[in-house]
Amino acid sequence: MPAWPKPSQRGLPKRKTIGEQSKAQVDENRPGVYNRDERRCIVTGSMWATFEPCIGALTIQHATGKGAGSSALFDSPEYLRTMCTGHNVLQTSNARFARYCRFMGWSLERNRRGVDPTRVPVRYPDGKDYFLDSAFQKHEISKSTAADIRNEMHGPILDVDHLEQLLGITLLPWQKQYAAAALTGGRVVMSSSRQNGRRVVRALITEAQNYPALYPPK
């Protein structure tokens, strides 16, 4: 029996692949995301920016990894952040920086795809945390609210060692000592030979003090 002839595809528009559809959606949302994020890499001003300064052109970073299928579903503004090329590449090549990005809300773990992206605290260069919505708007939230949500997502911060792990950094022994003393209300005076490392310690202390339930002010 002869095979049925295949219907002609002539004149029909070519169906876009998921990748093509995703690129078109990101291109459409790009101006709004750039304006919302004030055309700055979201890592600017953070502790990691002191280790790895911004480099390259501004790009769009997807909060949810796009390698697990259905990538075109995660191209709306609440899933997008602005990030320089250098940090965008670093996020995929450096596990410690990737951990920091998750903690700050710049990316989401793939196994957390059920998390509502509009209820994830996102840290911005002004040092404040925001919720992002699908209308290119960001809404400031309190440090205590952000801390409560991060505790729920990543577990409570137990001590300096745990915070160090969550932030993806490694402190020298003397830095840990100073950080622990500061967090418990101790007086910290750094010698001149250790001034170069104080920015890291201060950044760590600032982050830990965003968790008032764990480190109440003295």
PyMOL commands that set and color helices and strands:
alter all, ss='L'
color gray80, all
select helices_A, chain A and resi 18-36+47-51+71-74+77-79+85-93+95-104+110-112+117-119+143-154+160-166+173-183+192-208
alter helices_A, ss='H'
color red, helices_A
select strands_A, chain A and resi 58-62+80-84+122-123+129-132+138-141
alter strands_A, ss='S'
color yellow, strands_A
deselect
rebuild
show_as cartoon
